[in-house]
Amino acid sequence: VANAAVFGEVEVEEEAVVAIRGDGKIVLAAPRSSREAQELLAWLLQQQEGSVEVVVLERGQILIPGMIDTHIHAPQYSYTGTATDLALMEWLNEYTFPAERRMEDLQEAREVYTAVVDRTLRGGTTCAMYFATIHVPASKLLANIALDRGQRAYIGKVCMDRMAPEGYSETTEDALTGTEHFIRYVRGLHSDLVHPVVTPRFIPSCSPALLSGLGRLAREYDCHIQSHISESEDEVALVEAMHPAEGTDAEIFDRHALLTDKAVFAHGVHLSDSDCALMAARGSGVSHCPHSNFTFAGGTLRTARLVRSGVNTGLGSD
């Protein structure tokens, strides 16, 4: 059994016992020589054959904790591995928004969302932080599918009240009302596996009124938050043009109470040193998405700098 409970450290126990309850809860992970493991093994000998499933790893096999994907767009699974030929803002209009708009059809959403949850689980991802779409019914469907499959999932109904194409847009009021409805729905599932996430897509697609409203909802419901931050050269230039003299992405998010210790922001390739210090002070995290950073960002995320700055850093497949 291998584990990395502390950043930068890996623990390996060559002879270990792991016990899992029928509901999937790990109740024991200990060296085979420990008292707890010995008591469990003795208890097993007393059980009726076949009443408890026992798996003994073969030589060369190893158990590791499930992987955590800190940034994944569920509807974009439909074109995984393709559509990397355009800059970010063009790519959104050409590929992403049309794919997300199709999730209004719940049958198509069911097919795509079932496929992405099943595929990530097969790859060992037991926890994922998903962007859904602006559609509340489809977002609820994703929560139901993740819960049914047993994946720990943090799911956000995407919010965007500007810079959205015809047929895939919402008003500020609809975005806030839909987000609150989604939060209440997911909390009503009464599961510690599936959680709602307040999700402003990114600053260019969210008005100041929407950002402030989402910050209020996140605070009122004690919700996680996810978005994109300083992700590409064209996105950074667009924010500067739309919000002159209002600061960086991090400063704008902070002004709207969205830079919290329950927030995860994707990419961050163009964060400044002062941005990193601000995020560390707020306890916010960055999801490092190597493939999309390489494709769209126009730069390289200096992960060592983030870590040295005290910014929590994880990996995302995007």
Secondary structure in CASP SS format (residue, H / E / C, confidence):
PFRMAT SS
TARGET T0000
AUTHOR 0000-0000-0000
METHOD secondary structure of the structure
MODEL  1
V C 1.00
A E 1.00
N E 1.00
A C 1.00
A C 1.00
V C 1.00
F C 1.00
G C 1.00
E C 1.00
V C 1.00
E E 1.00
V E 1.00
E C 1.00
E C 1.00
E C 1.00
A E 1.00
V E 1.00
V E 1.00
A E 1.00
I E 1.00
R C 1.00
G C 1.00
D C 1.00
G C 1.00
K C 1.00
I E 1.00
V E 1.00
L E 1.00
A E 1.00
A E 1.00
P E 1.00
R C 1.00
S C 1.00
S C 1.00
R H 1.00
E H 1.00
A H 1.00
Q H 1.00
E H 1.00
L H 1.00
L H 1.00
A H 1.00
W H 1.00
L H 1.00
L H 1.00
Q C 1.00
Q C 1.00
Q C 1.00
E C 1.00
G C 1.00
S C 1.00
V C 1.00
E C 1.00
V C 1.00
V C 1.00
V C 1.00
L C 1.00
E C 1.00
R C 1.00
G C 1.00
Q C 1.00
I C 1.00
L C 1.00
I C 1.00
P C 1.00
G C 1.00
M E 1.00
I E 1.00
D E 1.00
T E 1.00
H E 1.00
I E 1.00
H E 1.00
A H 1.00
P H 1.00
Q H 1.00
Y H 1.00
S H 1.00
Y H 1.00
T C 1.00
G C 1.00
T C 1.00
A C 1.00
T C 1.00
D C 1.00
L C 1.00
A C 1.00
L H 1.00
M H 1.00
E H 1.00
W H 1.00
L H 1.00
N H 1.00
E H 1.00
Y H 1.00
T H 1.00
F H 1.00
P H 1.00
A H 1.00
E H 1.00
R H 1.00
R H 1.00
M H 1.00
E H 1.00
D C 1.00
L H 1.00
Q H 1.00
E H 1.00
A H 1.00
R H 1.00
E H 1.00
V H 1.00
Y H 1.00
T H 1.00
A H 1.00
V H 1.00
V H 1.00
D H 1.00
R H 1.00
T H 1.00
L H 1.00
R H 1.00
G C 1.00
G C 1.00
T E 1.00
T E 1.00
C E 1.00
A E 1.00
M E 1.00
Y E 1.00
F E 1.00
A C 1.00
T C 1.00
I C 1.00
H C 1.00
V H 1.00
P H 1.00
A H 1.00
S H 1.00
K H 1.00
L H 1.00
L H 1.00
A H 1.00
N H 1.00
I H 1.00
A H 1.00
L H 1.00
D H 1.00
R H 1.00
G C 1.00
Q C 1.00
R E 1.00
A E 1.00
Y E 1.00
I E 1.00
G E 1.00
K C 1.00
V E 1.00
C E 1.00
M C 1.00
D C 1.00
R C 1.00
M C 1.00
A C 1.00
P C 1.00
E C 1.00
G C 1.00
Y C 1.00
S C 1.00
E C 1.00
T C 1.00
T H 1.00
E H 1.00
D H 1.00
A H 1.00
L H 1.00
T H 1.00
G H 1.00
T H 1.00
E H 1.00
H H 1.00
F H 1.00
I H 1.00
R H 1.00
Y H 1.00
V H 1.00
R H 1.00
G C 1.00
L C 1.00
H C 1.00
S C 1.00
D C 1.00
L C 1.00
V E 1.00
H E 1.00
P E 1.00
V E 1.00
V E 1.00
T E 1.00
P E 1.00
R C 1.00
F C 1.00
I H 1.00
P H 1.00
S H 1.00
C C 1.00
S C 1.00
P H 1.00
A H 1.00
L H 1.00
L H 1.00
S H 1.00
G H 1.00
L H 1.00
G H 1.00
R H 1.00
L H 1.00
A H 1.00
R H 1.00
E H 1.00
Y H 1.00
D C 1.00
C C 1.00
H E 1.00
I E 1.00
Q E 1.00
S E 1.00
H E 1.00
I E 1.00
S C 1.00
E C 1.00
S C 1.00
E H 1.00
D H 1.00
E H 1.00
V H 1.00
A H 1.00
L H 1.00
V H 1.00
E H 1.00
A H 1.00
M H 1.00
H C 1.00
P C 1.00
A C 1.00
E C 1.00
G C 1.00
T C 1.00
D H 1.00
A H 1.00
E H 1.00
I H 1.00
F H 1.00
D H 1.00
R H 1.00
H C 1.00
A C 1.00
L C 1.00
L C 1.00
T C 1.00
D C 1.00
K C 1.00
A E 1.00
V E 1.00
F E 1.00
A E 1.00
H E 1.00
G C 1.00
V C 1.00
H C 1.00
L C 1.00
S C 1.00
D H 1.00
S H 1.00
D H 1.00
C H 1.00
A H 1.00
L H 1.00
M H 1.00
A H 1.00
A H 1.00
R H 1.00
G C 1.00
S C 1.00
G E 1.00
V E 1.00
S E 1.00
H E 1.00
C C 1.00
P H 1.00
H H 1.00
S H 1.00
N H 1.00
F H 1.00
T H 1.00
F H 1.00
A H 1.00
G C 1.00
G C 1.00
T C 1.00
L C 1.00
R C 1.00
T H 1.00
A H 1.00
R H 1.00
L H 1.00
V H 1.00
R H 1.00
S H 1.00
G C 1.00
V C 1.00
N E 1.00
T E 1.00
G E 1.00
L E 1.00
G C 1.00
S C 1.00
D C 1.00
END
